[in-house]
Amino acid sequence: GSRDVHENLLLNARADILYTNGNFSAGLRFEAYQNPMLGFNSQYKGQGVANYFVGYNGERLSVTAGNFYEQFGNGMILRAYEDRYLGLDNSLYGFNVAYRPINGVTLKGLIGKQRYYWDYGQGLVRGIDGEVSLNSVIKAWNESKTRITLGAGFVSKFEEDETILSDIPGYKLNLPLNVGAGSVRMNLYHGGWGLQAEYARKSQDPNIMNDYIYKTGEALFLSGSYSQKGFSANIQAKRVDNMGFKSVRGQSGEMLYINYIPAITKQHTYAFLTMYPYATQSTGEMGIQGDMMLKLKKGTPLGGKYGTDIHFNTSIITGLDTIQLGGRGTDGYTSSFCGTGDLYYADASLEIAKKLSSKTKLTGTYGYVIFNPIVEGHEGPLHHNHVVVGDLTYKINKKNVLRIECEWMGSDSKYDAETDDKRAGDWIMGLVEYNFTSAFFVALSDQYNYADGNGANYPNISLGYTKGASRFQIGYGKQREGLICIGGVCRQVPASNGLTFSLTTSF
């Protein structure tokens, strides 16, 4: 499925140069995209200094001028970060100040514009945040087993007016030039128990993501956990309603997001469990996730000689229960806080890892995934996928390790030339990886779409070498068209066929 390309050699490169001297620091990042590798936005084409800053970090006061990254709470009203593998960088260019008047209290203030490839978005972002640890502030609570942290933040963006036509001929929208979002949060821990909660609200923000409606936005994130020796459990829940927040109202795609809605689906590592990744729907979704890890002790009937690790995870994401009120220029819709809409995504996985001998470890995984194509903008029935994985590691000696991985996926989806979804159908995969002398590795793998698909075959070979802080890797093979998702943020990668080389080093 790969297409002919105009040039045969593409390059992504970066060099981070950092300098520190006592409390002072400075840095810059030189980036080159000559030209951007497949799957990265063509607007990155070029080279130059994309990030630079100077900063002071004292006991009470921290100041950064230039490009910086910052996050308030879970990121639901502000998260400036970068992920080079997604081609995402929404750093802020301006000033960031943090002041700690007393132990346990942190106040932050920032102002800046967001990076937009080689330029900056027109929207101006301003934010304040405060966080207090009650155990540090209240002396009587200093040694308490119960630990409480409270926080609150507010972010606003200013953007010049522009002409956006309403659904009524002859009328334009009256756009808010300032849009604000605020949140309150709490972290509570006692012994092995933990509770996190954050609630956010956003003022009227008509934009391209919500088709320029005037409904306010809100989001709620809850997380409860418990852990003790050999056992841990966590449950998360969230509700998101019209919380897409960008510094430029007409910008679609992954750039210029001011906020970040945490994903509450497991970030799987095995290939077929990531075949249908889920991306957070900032326009509206509800979800819950449960995660449990159990370590069976050595010498018990189930634990055996070396013990057994069990990891279970399940999640379900749905749309909202909405009633439509109108289109562009109206409130758009109303939604029931507890009501659910269409199923977007659900999965459950069970992973059992057991050491069979002093040299051999076997991990077996079963996963079940339900995926709704509507979250990627496509129509069609739900996809139901069963995935089985076997992962065997054999330590030949201290420096030589052999790993064999086998995967199978059975799906009720069938390939259709109109939608051209190359993931459809049933798949098998095999991988053999050999690490020797603790420095070299070689890996061979193949994914084969053997039934109800387009019959594609994706072989790959890769070799790597690590020396100190340097790592070299070269690979050749085919890449399947699809989505790469990290943390609920996704980018589309095209089908491709060729040679890849990467070098990372630090000194």
C-alpha positions, 0 to 999 in steps of 0.5 A: 500500500505504500505510494511512490515518493518524490525523494528517497532520503528523509531526515529528522534531527535535533541537538539539545544543548544545555548549560548550568552554573549554580542556580542559572541555566540556559539552553537551546535546541537545533532541529532539522527536518530535511525533509520531514520523515513520513508521518510528520507534518510537512510544515516542519520542513526546514532547520533552525533553532526551535527552542531557547531559554534562560532560567534561574532556579532558586530556593524560593523563586524560579524564572524562565524566559524563552521557550518553556514547558509547564503543566497545571494539575493533570493538564486539563486546563494547561499542559505545554509539552513535547513528544518527538515521536508524535511530532508534537511540540506546544511549548510556550514562548514567554515568561514562566515564574514560580514562587515558593513563599513558604515550604509546601506552598507553590505559586505559578504565573506564566504568559506566552504564545505557543509554538506552531511548527517554525512560528508561533500561534496568534493566541496569547496564553496566560495562566496562574496556579497555586498548590499547597501541601497541608502537611507542610503548612500545618505543623500538627500534621507534619508527621501525619499518615494522611497527606493532603495537597490542594490546588487550583489554577486558571488559564485564559487565552486572548485571540483577535476577532475574525469573521465566522459566518453563522448558520443564519445567512447574513449574520456573523458570530459574536466571538469571545476574544478572551476564553478562560478555563479554571480547575480545582484539584485534590490529592489525598493519601493515607497509608496504601490508599490514595485519591486524586480528583480534579474538576475543570470548567471552560467558558464559551469557546466557539471553535472549529472542533465544536463547529462554533457552538457556545456551550461551556465546557467541563471535565472531571477526573477521579482516581483511586488506588490501593497498594501493599506488598505484592498487590496494587489496584487502581480505578480511574473515571472521567467525564469530558464535555466540550473541553477542546481548548486551543490558542487559535480557534480555527486550528484543527489537528494536533497543534496549539492545544493548551490543555490535555485530557488524560487517557484512561486506557492502558498503553499496551506494548504488544503490536496487535493490542495497539492495532486499534489505539484510542485517542481522547475525544475532547468534544465529549466522552465518559470512561472508567478504567480498572487496573490490578497487579498481583504477585503470587509468592514463591513457594505457594501452589500458584506461585511455584518456585519463582513466583507469578505476576498477574496483571489485569486491566479493563476500560470502557469509553462511551460518548455522552447522552446528548439532546441537540439544540441547534448548530453553529451560533447556538449552545449546540446541545445539552448533555446528561451528566450521568447518561452515556451515549454510543460505545466508543472503545472497550478492552480487557487484558490479562497478563500472566508472567512466570519464571519457568527456570533460572534462565527462562521466563514466559509471559502470556497475554489475552486481550479483547478489544471493541473499537468504534470507527466513529472515533477516527471519523469513519462510519461502520460497525463495531470491531471486535478483536481477540488477541493472544500473545506469547512472549518467551525470554531465555537467558543463555548466559549473562551477556546473551539473551534470546526472546521469541514473541508470537501474536495472533489477532482474530477480528470480525472486521473485513477489508473494504476497498472504500474505507481502505482500513489496512488493519481489518481481518485476522493477523499473525505475527512472529518476532525473534530477538537476540541480544549478545555481548550486552551491546548488540542486538538483532531482531526479525519480525513479520506481521501477516494479514492472513484472512478477511484482509488485504493479504498484506505482509510486513517483514522487518529486520533491525540491528542495534549497538549500544556503547556508553551513552550512544545508541545506533540502530538500523532497520529495513522493512515495511510499515503498516498504515495506521495510527501511532498513539502515545498517551491518548494523542495520535498521529497518522503514519502512511504505509512505507517501505525502506531503510531507517537509521537512528543515532542518539547520544549524549555527552 
